[in-house]
Amino acid sequence: MGSVLTIRPLERRHIPLVTDWARAEGFTPGAGDVAIYRHTDRQGLWLGWLGQEPVGCIAGVRYNAAYGFLGLFLVRPVHRGRGYGVALWRHALDHLADLRCIGLEAAPERAHDYAGWGFAPASTTTRWQLIRESHRSDSHTDTDTSGGFGGPEPRLLEGAAIPAAAVQAYDAQREPSPRPHFLADWLQHPAGTVLALVDGEGRCHGFGRIRPCLLRRGEGWRVGPLLAGSPALAGQLLAGLIHRHPGVVLIDAPGANPAAAALLEGLGFRPLSRTLRMYRGTAPTVPLSDVYGLACLELG
């Protein structure tokens, strides 16, 4: 086995391997997550190799010419402390070096390390957990909301019935960077359920997705993204997403939306862990008041 690290783009055949590594680290990858991010930026996921042995990975995904995200960064425990992580880190940073802003989620104890590379803290992200023991009998489709929209009130639509263009337009106004390529893959993936609130004039007022995920022990569900115009609408979407999925449900809520915590607590979720969202460069100025759940903590 060689001692010199070589870094190569992640091939599709290695996605199950990286997914298993992530699961062992407690990253709880969702079904299809790594493949979708690889499709978003085929040059943005890498494996580090010692000879023919893969020893670590990292993602540096370019969403567009201005914004990118670092994540899925790990080295197998037996190979840590030898500089391989720094080599992967530098490789990913070089890939994103020309961007105006780069984001990441940091474990609180690592924030100082990332600050040394020019990253500044922006907000706390909380992972929430709900354990549902059985199915509920409530229905989630074609349900009216309340709240005075001054026009047709939004109704819950599922899957193919959702107007994709309306969701793309809604998302582009509430995320740091428009992400049409990623979002199309994310919302059309066959794993899980996608719901959106759409009024009679075809305007989107919120949307969300739930998909299976791998826990350290067993399987569960991850909600993300979850965006909505009010806590009431977010609650309706979340109730619709989780009602048919008993077991462990996880959602990563940005601290920049203070209404998210109250909503999740009211639905029985409990805080599980916290990370720190950090940015290098010009931090996004888009408010996150309509974002109740991030798409994927590990990959942005």
C-alpha positions as CSV (number, residue, x, y, z in Angstrom):
1,M,0.0,0.0,0.0
2,G,1.4,3.4,-1.0
3,S,1.8,6.3,1.5
4,V,1.2,9.1,-1.0
5,L,-2.5,10.2,-1.2
6,T,-4.0,10.5,-4.7
7,I,-7.4,12.3,-5.1
8,R,-9.8,11.2,-7.8
9,P,-13.4,12.2,-8.7
10,L,-16.0,10.0,-7.0
11,E,-17.3,7.3,-9.4
12,R,-20.8,6.1,-9.3
13,R,-19.7,2.6,-8.2
14,H,-18.2,4.1,-5.1
15,I,-21.4,5.8,-3.9
16,P,-22.5,2.9,-1.7
17,L,-19.0,2.8,-0.1
18,V,-19.1,6.6,0.8
19,T,-22.7,6.2,2.0
20,D,-21.6,3.4,4.4
21,W,-18.8,5.6,5.7
22,A,-21.2,8.5,6.3
23,R,-23.6,6.2,8.1
24,A,-20.8,5.0,10.4
25,E,-19.9,8.7,11.2
26,G,-23.6,9.4,12.1
27,F,-24.2,11.6,9.1
28,T,-27.5,9.7,8.4
29,P,-27.4,10.0,4.6
30,G,-30.7,10.0,2.8
31,A,-31.6,7.7,0.0
32,G,-30.1,9.0,-3.2
33,D,-28.4,12.1,-1.6
34,V,-24.8,11.4,-2.7
35,A,-25.8,10.5,-6.2
36,I,-27.9,13.7,-6.6
37,Y,-25.0,15.9,-5.4
38,R,-22.7,14.1,-7.8
39,H,-25.1,14.9,-10.6
40,T,-25.3,18.5,-9.6
41,D,-21.5,18.9,-9.8
42,R,-19.7,15.9,-11.3
43,Q,-16.3,17.4,-10.5
44,G,-17.3,18.2,-6.9
45,L,-17.0,14.9,-5.0
46,W,-13.7,13.1,-4.5
47,L,-12.2,10.0,-2.9
48,G,-8.6,10.0,-1.5
49,W,-6.6,6.8,-2.3
50,L,-3.6,5.1,-0.9
51,G,-2.7,2.9,-3.7
52,Q,-5.8,0.9,-4.4
53,E,-7.4,1.6,-1.0
54,P,-9.9,4.4,-0.6
55,V,-9.3,6.2,2.7
56,G,-11.4,9.4,2.7
57,C,-13.8,11.6,0.9
58,I,-15.0,15.2,0.5
59,A,-17.6,17.2,-1.4
60,G,-17.1,20.7,-2.8
61,V,-20.3,21.3,-4.8
62,R,-20.6,24.3,-7.0
63,Y,-24.3,25.4,-7.2
64,N,-23.5,28.1,-9.7
65,A,-20.8,30.7,-10.5
66,A,-21.2,32.4,-7.1
67,Y,-22.0,29.8,-4.4
68,G,-20.6,26.4,-3.3
69,F,-20.8,24.1,-0.3
70,L,-18.2,21.9,1.5
71,G,-19.3,18.7,3.2
72,L,-19.2,14.9,3.4
73,F,-15.7,15.4,4.7
74,L,-14.2,12.4,6.4
75,V,-11.2,10.2,6.7
76,R,-11.5,6.6,7.8
77,P,-10.5,6.4,11.5
78,V,-7.4,4.1,11.0
79,H,-5.9,6.7,8.6
80,R,-6.4,9.9,10.6
81,G,-3.6,12.1,11.8
82,R,-1.5,11.7,8.7
83,G,-2.4,14.8,6.8
84,Y,-4.8,13.1,4.4
85,G,-7.8,15.2,5.6
86,V,-5.9,18.4,5.0
87,A,-5.0,17.3,1.4
88,L,-8.6,16.5,0.7
89,W,-9.7,19.9,2.2
90,R,-7.2,21.9,0.1
91,H,-8.3,20.0,-3.0
92,A,-12.0,20.9,-2.4
93,L,-11.2,24.5,-1.5
94,D,-9.2,24.9,-4.8
95,H,-12.2,23.7,-6.7
96,L,-14.4,26.4,-5.2
97,A,-11.7,29.1,-4.9
98,D,-13.2,31.5,-7.5
99,L,-16.7,31.6,-5.8
100,R,-18.0,34.6,-4.0
101,C,-19.3,32.5,-1.1
102,I,-18.5,29.0,0.3
103,G,-20.7,27.5,3.0
104,L,-20.3,24.5,5.4
105,E,-21.8,23.0,8.6
106,A,-19.2,22.7,11.4
107,A,-19.3,20.7,14.6
108,P,-19.0,23.3,17.3
109,E,-15.7,21.9,18.5
110,R,-14.3,22.4,14.9
111,A,-15.4,26.0,14.4
112,H,-12.0,27.4,15.4
113,D,-10.2,25.2,12.9
114,Y,-12.5,26.4,10.0
115,A,-12.1,30.0,11.2
116,G,-8.4,29.6,10.4
117,W,-9.3,29.0,6.8
118,G,-11.4,32.2,6.6
119,F,-14.8,30.8,7.6
120,A,-17.0,32.9,9.9
121,P,-20.1,31.7,11.9
122,A,-23.5,32.7,10.7
123,S,-26.1,30.8,12.7
124,T,-26.7,27.5,14.6
125,T,-28.4,24.6,12.9
126,T,-30.4,22.2,15.1
127,R,-31.1,18.6,14.2
128,W,-34.6,17.6,15.6
129,Q,-35.9,14.1,16.1
130,L,-39.4,12.7,16.3
131,I,-40.1,9.0,17.0
132,R,-43.5,8.0,15.7
133,E,-44.8,4.6,16.8
134,S,-47.7,4.2,14.5
135,H,-49.5,5.6,11.5
136,R,-52.0,8.3,12.0
137,S,-55.4,8.3,10.4
138,D,-55.4,11.9,9.2
139,S,-55.3,12.6,5.4
140,H,-52.9,15.2,3.9
141,T,-54.0,15.7,0.3
142,D,-56.4,18.2,-1.0
143,T,-56.8,19.9,2.3
144,D,-57.6,23.6,2.6
145,T,-55.5,25.9,4.7
146,S,-56.6,29.0,6.6
147,G,-55.1,32.4,6.7
148,G,-56.4,35.1,4.4
149,F,-54.4,34.9,1.2
150,G,-56.7,37.4,-0.6
151,G,-57.4,34.8,-3.3
152,P,-57.5,31.1,-3.8
153,E,-56.1,29.3,-0.7
154,P,-53.3,26.8,-1.2
155,R,-53.9,23.1,-1.3
156,L,-51.5,20.2,-0.8
157,L,-50.4,18.5,-4.0
158,E,-48.2,15.5,-4.2
159,G,-45.6,14.2,-6.7
160,A,-46.4,14.6,-10.4
161,A,-49.3,16.9,-9.6
162,I,-46.9,19.6,-8.4
163,P,-46.1,22.4,-10.9
164,A,-42.3,22.3,-11.0
165,A,-41.9,25.8,-12.3
166,A,-43.8,27.3,-9.4
167,V,-41.7,25.4,-6.9
168,Q,-38.5,26.5,-8.6
169,A,-39.6,30.1,-8.5
170,Y,-40.6,29.9,-4.9
171,D,-37.3,28.2,-3.9
172,A,-35.1,30.7,-5.8
173,Q,-36.4,33.6,-3.7
174,R,-35.6,31.9,-0.4
175,E,-32.3,30.2,-0.9
176,P,-28.8,31.7,-1.0
177,S,-28.5,30.7,-4.7
178,P,-31.0,29.4,-7.3
179,R,-30.5,25.7,-7.6
180,P,-32.7,24.5,-10.5
181,H,-30.5,21.5,-11.5
182,F,-30.2,20.2,-7.9
183,L,-33.8,20.9,-7.0
184,A,-35.2,19.1,-10.1
185,D,-33.2,15.9,-9.2
186,W,-34.1,16.2,-5.5
187,L,-37.9,16.6,-5.9
188,Q,-38.2,14.0,-8.7
189,H,-36.2,11.3,-6.9
190,P,-38.5,8.2,-6.4
191,A,-37.5,7.7,-2.8
192,G,-39.9,9.2,-0.3
193,T,-42.6,11.8,-0.7
194,V,-42.8,15.3,-2.1
195,L,-45.6,17.7,-1.1
196,A,-46.3,21.3,-2.1
197,L,-48.9,24.0,-1.2
198,V,-50.2,25.5,-4.4
199,D,-53.1,27.9,-4.8
200,G,-55.7,28.0,-7.5
201,E,-53.6,30.4,-9.6
202,G,-50.7,28.1,-9.6
203,R,-48.5,29.9,-7.1
204,C,-46.4,27.9,-4.6
205,H,-46.7,28.7,-0.9
206,G,-44.4,26.0,0.4
207,F,-43.0,22.6,-0.3
208,G,-41.1,19.7,1.3
209,R,-39.7,16.3,0.9
210,I,-39.3,13.2,3.2
211,R,-37.0,10.3,2.2
212,P,-35.6,7.2,3.8
213,C,-32.2,7.6,5.6
214,L,-29.6,5.3,7.1
215,L,-29.0,5.6,10.9
216,R,-26.1,4.1,12.8
217,R,-28.6,1.4,13.8
218,G,-31.4,0.7,11.4
219,E,-33.3,3.1,9.2
220,G,-35.3,6.3,9.6
221,W,-36.7,9.3,7.7
222,R,-35.2,12.7,6.9
223,V,-37.3,15.8,6.0
224,G,-35.7,18.4,3.8
225,P,-36.0,20.8,2.3
226,L,-39.1,22.2,4.1
227,L,-40.0,25.8,3.0
228,A,-43.3,27.6,3.7
229,G,-44.7,31.1,4.0
230,S,-45.8,30.8,7.6
231,P,-45.5,28.4,10.6
232,A,-49.1,27.2,10.0
233,L,-48.3,26.3,6.4
234,A,-45.0,24.6,7.4
235,G,-46.9,22.6,10.0
236,Q,-49.4,21.4,7.5
237,L,-46.7,20.3,5.1
238,L,-44.7,18.6,7.8
239,A,-47.8,16.8,9.2
240,G,-48.5,15.6,5.6
241,L,-45.0,14.4,5.1
242,I,-44.6,12.4,8.3
243,H,-48.1,11.0,8.7
244,R,-47.5,7.8,6.7
245,H,-43.9,7.2,8.0
246,P,-43.6,5.7,11.5
247,G,-40.2,5.4,13.1
248,V,-37.4,7.9,13.6
249,V,-37.9,11.2,11.7
250,L,-35.1,13.8,11.5
251,I,-35.1,17.4,10.3
252,D,-32.3,20.0,10.3
253,A,-33.7,23.5,11.1
254,P,-31.7,26.7,10.6
255,G,-31.4,28.9,13.7
256,A,-32.0,31.9,11.4
257,N,-35.7,31.0,11.5
258,P,-36.8,31.3,15.1
259,A,-40.3,30.1,14.3
260,A,-38.9,26.6,13.4
261,A,-38.1,25.6,16.9
262,A,-41.6,26.4,18.3
263,L,-43.2,24.6,15.4
264,L,-41.1,21.5,15.8
265,E,-41.6,21.4,19.6
266,G,-45.3,21.7,19.1
267,L,-45.3,18.6,16.9
268,G,-43.4,16.6,19.4
269,F,-39.8,16.9,17.9
270,R,-36.9,17.1,20.3
271,P,-33.4,18.6,19.7
272,L,-30.8,16.0,19.0
273,S,-27.6,17.9,18.1
274,R,-26.3,21.2,16.8
275,T,-23.9,22.4,14.2
276,L,-22.7,25.8,13.1
277,R,-23.4,27.2,9.7
278,M,-20.2,29.1,8.5
279,Y,-19.4,31.0,5.4
280,R,-16.2,32.2,3.7
281,G,-16.6,35.3,1.5
282,T,-19.7,37.4,1.1
283,A,-22.3,35.7,3.2
284,P,-25.8,35.3,1.6
285,T,-28.2,38.0,2.5
286,V,-31.4,36.1,1.7
287,P,-33.5,35.8,4.9
288,L,-34.3,32.3,6.0
289,S,-37.6,33.0,7.7
290,D,-39.4,30.7,5.4
291,V,-36.9,27.8,5.7
292,Y,-37.9,25.3,8.3
293,G,-35.7,22.4,7.1
294,L,-32.5,22.2,5.2
295,A,-32.2,19.8,2.2
296,C,-29.2,18.0,3.5
297,L,-26.9,18.9,6.5
298,E,-23.9,17.2,5.0
299,L,-24.1,18.5,1.5
300,G,-25.8,21.9,1.8
